[in-house]
């Protein structure tokens, strides 16, 4: 009876799904409490369920479930809630993934760190993508594989038992006490992980963190399809006629944008691509330079996902270490890289550098001529041998239109790979897919990277590819138009609030092609002590954002993204994109991202009102 109530309510909700639940990649930070991600949304959703209220307005007023759909979203929460109710589990025990393999990897990672045994049990066969040899040799994961005829044949085991069920029937889940983790793998939608038993609930937050950093949640479109399957409604469109054409258009567009003619790779998100890059490079290093230390050189205040993921890789692989690279404010990226590379060369280690150009959130661009000199310099080890050349991994999300890797471009002569978060300009904020490209010197590395992108089942979905096929061809024009709005707004702020410090590219850099549409604003402050000044400035950030989003609710949004098709996004990096960054490296400033389509004059008018109040 309770099952029928749940299914009937889901049916009603799907009739009234707010369009934002399907179409937004980022959600409002003003109604979001990160500590209560998913739970706050579900508590209020449960109230609607108990009152049998499925009206679209009521649903749209629910608090933000996750600030970014890579981490989760209303429809993933609803799917997980429904499966939990149908299987007498807590909603937190259900975690959906776009990937078919990463939920297994998430459990293996925790058990590796805790030195706990794992058996992976299956009935028919393992997912095709599951590369046992690479998982054991490169990732270092330890596990036994056992094929059984039926669930009742699962042997007693001292450790974790993962049961993999490849079935396209979402609701048919046979949980028994012998199973610690049930993974329902769907051929088209991804996978759903059920954490069984209180003794395994300590895995939940770490599995969620893997979904947060190394992959994405099941996409809104696929969650909707899975929910329709639950209520026995037609859900999946098997029309694949345009998939190959869309892929070709996307790959051709990336080649034209980057001027790189090696095969680009497209992943389910920017961090999915970055994870494949990191693991592909680790794979290459372990094969070619066995026994040597691997050093990932990362700015400590860069985007929190990059920083956190690098440290997570280092934590799980013995000879991998993260080295801080100081790049912003009073630190010069070129000098910092030179110092770090000299030290790594002296140690005869393998240097992999991850850097953003322009940097985030300070929007700084190093002297590229000096940078290439430092990256291409010949270095010696302590014993006088030739040091291993670095690989430069460039996050160019803020300026994906700039040519770095093509023949004759600035980084064409060194080992260089660039990548871009696709939820920004490539898709105009319509999906999370990201892409990477490598110059001619990195063709072999790109093959390794592709191997790990496939193993983790982190390639872009067909719908993501379709969105990129539609949006990529217009990307460079949108970048230019958004930059014009940004330059005008920056000039206006300079005139009306000259005491503020604005981090933005110079006109000279813009003429060289660096035309971002994001800037950071360090507001003027008051107070007799450093603490008072910092407190005043932090409060002022919130006052500015609150004013903009309340006065211009249809365009100004408190949100973390960038490169959107419409409107203006505001955020404070220290409390959003730098969430896992060390406190001393966080930036308590306002970051503003403008689009090509917005009412700039209205934004100027409201900003002037803010200036008059301070």
ROGUTI-864203 format. One record per residue (C-alpha): x negated, y, z. Coordinates in steps of 0.001 Angstrom, whole numbers, padded with zeros to 6 digits, always signed. Each point is the difference from the previous one (the first is absolute). Layout:
XYZ/...
***
This chain:
+000000+000000+000000/-002808+002416+000956/-001801-000905-003244/+003076+001006-001988/+000181+003303+001856/-003643+000734-000838/+000386-000954-003658/+003232+001952-000397/-001620+003083+001510/-003026-000314-002294/+002389-000194-002929/+001650+003244+001123/-003371+001707+000558/-001203-000961-003482/+003089+001641-001445/-001073+003272+001641/-003831-000095-000069/-001378+003573+000071/-001946+000715-003197/-003049+001037+002055/-000293-003543+001370/-000779-001221-003507/-001777+002954-001555/-002243+001680+002585/-003578-001064+000713/-000381+002313+002994/+002482+000974+002662/+000555+002851+002438/-002466+000404+002848/+002356+002307+001891/+002283-002954+000793/-002789-002558+000424/-001707-001293+003134/-002939-002212-001021/-000054-001792+003364/+003582-001117-000707/-000472-000928-003660/+002764-002379-001094/+001466-000378+003523/+001593+003457+000219/+001553-000429-003433/+001337-003445+000881/+001389+001063+003399/+002150+002650-001642/+000810-002333-002893/+001248-002569+002554/+002331+002663+001395/+001467+000510-003466/+000321-003786-000368/+001823-000342+003325/+002354+002800-001041/+000380-001496-003484/-001085+003335-001454/-001621-000400-003418/+000686+003467-001368/-002750+001434-002177/-000237+003191+002069/-000497-001941+003225/-002682-002157-001621/-001836+002999-001439/-000149+001657+003446/-001888-002905+001585/-003528+000898+001200/-002944-000712-002288/-000960-003685+000301/-003569+000409-001264/-001516+003194-001392/-001222-001748-003139/+001579-002947-001842/-003320-001796-000325/+000396-000678+003746/+003726-000733-000037/+003267+001789-000721/+003750-000138+000744/+000705-002905-002366/-002915-002112+001280/+001258+000626+003548/+003525-000967-001021/-001219-003204-001697/-002091-000957+003023/+002882+000797+002369/+002403-002165-002026/-002363-002996-000173/-000714+000334+003727/+003724-000040+000818/+000607-003008-002237/-002851-001942+001645/+000451+001079+003640/-003276+001924+000042/-000924+003568+000911/-000295+002427-002955/-003623+000734+000975/-000780-003709-000672/+000850+000366-003694/-002467+001741-002329/+000504+000231-003763/-002852+000392-002478/-000271+000838-003673/-002918-002478-000034/+000499-003767+000073/-003418-000720+001568/-000846+002849+002410/+002255-001201+002853/-002134-003155+000127/-003166+002115-000083/+001332+002167+002839/+000347-003010+002304/-003362-001426-001081/-001660+003344+000754/+001282+000091+003590/-000917-003624+000573/-003486+000610-001403/-000558+002842+002466/+001363-002126+002862/-001775-003201-001111/+003321-001839-000135/+000771-002999-002237/+002542+000223-002820/+001788-002629-002064/+001850+001020-003162/+002813-002418-000815/+002025-000163-003216/+002342-002442-001721/-000385+000262-003760/-003011+002177-000791/-001817+003143+001111/+000528+003310-001814/-002145+000071-003155/-001793+003128+001254/-001243-001683+003178/-003751-000410-000650/-001140-002273+002832/-003704+000140-000883/-000196+003813-000098/+002041+000400+003196/-002375-002284+001853/-003307+001126-001524/+000520+003772-000429/+002641+000908+002606/-001375-002542+002476/+003456-001371+000817/+000219-003496+001499/+003029-002239-000492/+001204-003518-000783/+002387-000690-002881/+002690-002643+000472/+002659-001066-002490/+003130-001619+001449/+003186-001434-001478/+002273+001731+002490/-000153+002383+002965/+000404-002815+002517/-003341-001445-001193/-002012+002979+001259/-002684-001382+002332/-000575+001256+003528/-002860+002516-000083/-002150+001892+002476/+000206+003448-001571/+002297+001869-002395/+002219-001823-002485/+000959+001997-003092/+002718-001536-002144/+000217+001289-003589/+003309-000521-001739/+000172+000908-003683/+003702+000438-000578/+002187+002605-001653/+002736-000434+002608/-000544+002745+002578/+002375-001262+002700/-001016-003698+000013/-002533+000049+002858/-000662-003157+001991/-001740+001085+003219/-001243-002641+002414/-002170+000320+003146/-002927-001551-001921/-000168+003094-002264/-001650+003142+001362/+000315+002048-003188/+002499-000694-002781/-000783+001714-003312/+002751+000025-002609/-001687+000683-003360/+002296+001261-002753/-001266-000252-003571/+001008+003565-000922/+000640+002001+003159/-002979-000702+002272/+000140-001755+003361/+001689+000112+003379/-001851-001013+003153/+001834-001301+003069/-001939-000007+003273/+001391-002899+002034/-000120-000099+003798/-000943+002469+002719/-003511-001478+000174/-000671+001423-003474/+001439+003476+000466/-003459+001402+000761/-000723-000486-003726/+002746+002388-001125/-001757+003348+000346/-003160-001301-001677/+001957-001530-002886/+001832+003316-000382/-003394+001717-000068/-001142-002218-002874/+003166+001001-001870/-000809+003622+000822/-003603-000101-001207/-000661-002788-002494/+003270-000320-001911/+003567+001336-000053/+003405-000939+001314/+002412-001675-002382/+001078+002843-002290/+003411+001675+000379/+001217-001435-003325/-001042-003527+000977/+001443+000341+003510/+003285+001024-001598/-000154-003091-002231/-000734-002227+003021/+002915+001501+001947/+002322-000643-002940/-001190-003606-000037/+000937-000277+003680/+003562+001023-000757/+000104-002170-003148/+000145+002840-002505/-001907+000149-003303/-003290+001649+000820/-002897-000519-002393/-000200+001267-003543/-002065-002540-001932/-000414+002267-003023/-003767+000007-000529/-000009+001381-003528/-001658+003313+000929/-002494-001248+002612/-002923-000563-002368/+000702+003200-001926/+000063+001978+003251/-003268-001584+001159/-001693+000867-003263/+001255+003590+000187/-001251+000343+003598/-003453-001426-000780/-000298+002171-003103/+001068+003072+001999/-002606-000678+002700/-002668-000461-002674/+000972+003308-001613/+000114+001849+003335/-003326-001365+001296/-001815-000292-003366/-001065-003459+001200/+000473-002915-002366/-000735-002892+002337/+003132-001750+001291/+001721+002014+002763/+001828-001737+002843/+003422+000924+001378/+000973-000939+003552/+003063+000263+002202/-001505+003041+001801/-003167+002051+000306/-001018-001988+003085/+000728-003291-001809/-002467+001112-002661/-002508+001160+002597/+000195-003357+001815/-000647-001843-003264/-002974+002310-000669/-001463-000628+003451/+000457-003771-000094/-001200-000214-003617/-003190+001847+000944/-000484-002181+003096/+000450-003069-002240/-002621+001297-002440/-002443+000843+002798/+000334-003405+001701/-000774-001736-003293/-002788+002234-001315/-001660+001172+003210/+000652-002783+002461/-000953+000831+003582/-000313+003764-000499/+002069+002427+002038/+002891+001694-001801/+000580+003655+000914/+003238+001815-000867/-000700+003716+000256/+003245+001828+000865/+000852+003558+001150/+001380-000300+003567/+002697+002637-000590/+001225-001220-003383/+003498-001359-000543/+000758-002295+002933/+000868-002995-002184/-003398+000043-001689/-001830+000424+003275/+001983-002642+001841/-000111-002563-002804/-003787+000275-000333/-000418-000622+003711/+002403-002933-000131/-002037-001655-002762/-003159+000568+002037/+001626-001504+003101/+000887-003250-001771/-003197-000653-002026/-003236-000491+001911/-002553+001887-002093/+002253+002930-000992/-000342+003314+001825/+001522+003478-000377/-002366+002991-000056/+001421+003483+000600/-000426+002570-002779/+000427+003607+001123/+001443+001984-002899/+002326+002790+001092/-000267+003428+001603/-003641+000686+000965/-001253-003258-001522/-001157-000300-003607/+001011-003247-001742/-003170-000098-002139/-002368+000397+002941/+001959-002501+002068/-000044-002622-002776/-003748+000522-000516/-000723-000565+003691/+002238-003061+000207/-001367-001595-003183/-003593+000506+001133/+000768-001770+003270/+001869-002872-001707/-002822-000401-002546/-002540-000166+002786/+002018-002838+001559/+000251-001821-003379/+003805-000023+000331/+002743+000331-002646/+001608+003473-000192/+003621+000489-001052/+001186+003616+000296/+003697+000926+000197/+000617+003732-000419/+002817+002328-000985/-000536+002763-002558/+001514+002430+000797/-000082-000910+003701/+003203-000356+002002/+001207+002170+001691/-002712+002661-000447/+000148-000136-003839/-003774+000322-000414/-002014-001002-003077/-003736-000698+000314/-002662+001203-002441/+000422-002821-002516/-003383+000505-001664/-001781-000365+003328/+002282-002893+000918/-000901-002014-003107/-003695+000679+000663/+000334-001444+003499/+002069-002996-001139/-002393-000889-002831/-003261+000571+001931/-002467-002896+000218/-000485-001166+003583/-002289-002523+001662/+000486-002344+002935/-002193+000088+003080/-002216-002666-001618/-000337+001965-003245/+002418-002057-002112/+002634+001601-002226/+003142+000800+001981/+003412-001156-001181/+001839+002661-002001/+003175+001384+001583/+003492-000391-001384/+001942+003266+000143/+003720-000573+000609/+001858+003201-000733/+003488+000750+001289/+001173+002652-002452/+003645+000055+001055/-000017+003796+000329/-001342+000462-003560/+000697-003095-002123/-000325+002112-003162/-003745+000655+000475/-002340-002086-002172/-002700-001711+002071/-000728-003401-001558/+000279+000241-003788/-002922+000046-002408/-002026+003130+000718/+001991+000882+003159/-001745+000814+003270/+000120-003513+001514/-000402-002002-003211/-003635-000923+000749/+000432-001441+003513/+002082-002838+001454/+003290+001830+000452/+003654-000944+000439/+002871+002449+000435/+003476-000626+001363/+003216+001952+000432/+003035-000383+002250/+002915-000391-002377/+002629+001358+002377/-001515+003406-000726/-000342+001434-003513/+000005-003252-002035/+003619-000768+000950/+001068+003445+001181/+000835-001508+003392/+002310-002670-001412/-001995-003125+000885/-003101-000973+001976/-002029-001723-002748/-003659+001020-000334/-002708-000654-002567/-003765-000184-000329/-002499+000224-002842/-003692-000755-000203/-002675+001303-002353/-001966-002308-002320/-002589-000760+002683/+002657-001546+002262/+001732-002398-002409/-001158-003081+001948/+001058+001617+003283/+003436+000779-001446/+000456-003713-000769/-000634-000805+003666/+002375+002758+001082/+002726-001372-002273/-000483-003461+001532/+000765+001337+003477/+002900+002147-001205/+001559-003172-001411/-000874-002189+003003/+001716+002467+002327/+002953+000216-002416/-000393+003759+000111/+000509+000750-003678/+002663+002599-000828/+003559-001288-000341/+001814+000159-003323/+002150+002899+001206/-003076+001905+001184/-001573-000513-003425/+003218+001216-001639/-000072+003189+002110/-003679+000618-000794/+000688-000559-003710/+002571+002768+000190/-002002+002464+002120/-003690-000430-000902/+000202+001572-003475/+001155+003324+001514/-002358-000099+002991/-002660+002447-001176/+002568+002628-000952/+001717-000364+003391/-003359+000367+001746/-000686+003248-001861/+003473+001438+000660/-000142-000907+003703/-003470+001545+000286/+001317+003305-001415/+002691+000087+002707/-002574-000844+002654/-002468+002661-001093/+002747+002611+000039/+001182-001061+003472/-003582-000040+001352/-000603+003512-001359/+003243+001165+001593/-000984-001425+003406/-003426+001617-000291/+001684+003366-000550/+002664-000347+002708/-002007-001815+002675/-003678+000754-000676/-001037-001203+003485/+000912-003581-000920/-002666-002293-001412/+001106-001772-003176/-001784-003085-001302/+000470-000123-003751/-002137-000264-003113/-001662+003121-001396/+000958+001460-003372/-003397-001183-001246/+000748-003612+000959/+003467+000253-001520/-001569+001075-003284/-002040-003218+000124/+003196-002050+000227/+000519-000309+003762/+003617+001109+000200/+001554-001569+003110/+003401+001120+001195/-000670-000484+003674/-001676+002365+002445/-000534+000101+003744/+000805+002993+002153/-001876+000793+003207/+002314+002507+001673/-001272+002929+002115/+000180-000522+003733/+000048+001778+003368/-001238-000772+003500/-002837+000632+002440/-001366-003577+000022/-000645-002613-002676/+002791-002140+001451/+002506+002863-000136/-000991+000844-003569/+000330-003600-001153/+003348-000429+001754/+001366+003206-001537/-001127-001001-003495/+001507-003475+000249/+003340+001455+001080/-000178+002507-002852/-000433-002831-002526/+003278-001510+001140/+001785+003384-000030/-001042+000567-003618/+001071-003449-001163/+003299+000181+001914/+000803+003361-001579/-000768-001184-003544/+002008-003220+000197/+003017+001628+001657/+000094+003075-002268/-000630-002007-003204/+001432-003464+000801/+000519-000978-003641/-003662+000518-000901/-002273+000264+003026/-000519-003296+001765/-002032-001073+003038/-001760-002907-001624/-003441-001431-000761/-000002-000462-003758/-001371+002009-002923/+000472+000192-003761/+003779-000163+000230/+002211+001066-002901/+001922+002624+001953/-000195+002196+003093/-002667+000661+002610/-001335-002399+002669/-001451+001044+003366/-001903-002059+002538/-002625+000132+002760/-002727-002511-000928/-000978-000725+003614/+003494-001310+000725/+000711-001705-003326/-002623-001017-002582/-002770-000103+002614/+002052-002055+002454/-002721-002594+000714/-002945+002389-000331/-002078+000662+003143/+001401+002973+001927/-003122+002144-000371/+000127-000358-003791/+003658+000973-000435/+001162+003187-001715/+002730+001916+001850/+000767+002231-002949/+002927+000326-002388/-000288-001794-003339/+002262+001203-002794/+000711-001834-003273/+001819+001790-002806/+001690-001393-003099/+000459+001314-003543/+003727+000515+000648/+000881+002160+003010/+001356+003408+000971/-003335+001672+000704/+001497+003454+000607/+002274-001394+002722/-002997-001696+001665/-001883+003309-000040/+002996+001766+001536/+000308-002522+002856/-003752+000003+000625/+000106+003791+000268/+002743-000380+002613/-002365-002314+001936/-002818+002575-000170/+002287+002725+001320/+000826-002150+003053/-003568-000651+001141/
***
